[in-house]
């Protein structure tokens, strides 16, 4: 059985501002740093052997704090980046026109052809996220891997494991520094391959983590 831990990056300045990030970047807030330290303490005794993180600054900053606790090096993997949000990146949600908000909502509401102009489709996101997950099976037997990534990206990956289409309605809330666990196994009661052990756990955080919509 192979076990892979998934962590979303800590809270960023743009999360607080409800600003669309995608492949653009913003540093962690002090709350985000605290969240990263708390999930690091949670993972410290899990025997993590490999930390693989999106190459964006917010995930690298989160991964560094976790790596210090777990004693691991960080491997950067651009396949773990957030969905490319195209022309809407760096924009605050409340400034979007009705047409622009329609593009954004098409990614959340199950539109099969949803895509922001100059951005990425959810099918393209799923393909690279799934490839990053599958590549962990090439690591030495007994490895315990941590992937540090982003909210939409990790939600799409977990949905893929559950057998949902990439464009399925977004109904899984993954808060900043939430912890999810996937396992690759053979079981008499579950389908062989990847299964979801936990998703979106925030019990390690001292204060409730918010998502952008709740602010």
ABEGO torsion letter per residue (X at the ends): XBBBBBBBBBBBAAAAAGBBAEABBBBBBAAAAAAAAAAAAAAAAAGBABBBBBABAAAAAAAAAAAAAAGBBBBBBAAABBBBAEAABGBBAAABBAAAAAAAAAAAAGBAABBBBGBBBAAAAAAAAAAAAAAAAABBBGBBBBBBBBAAAAAAAAAAAAGBBAABBBABBBBBGBBBBBBBBBBAABBBEBBBABBGBAAABABBBBBAAAX
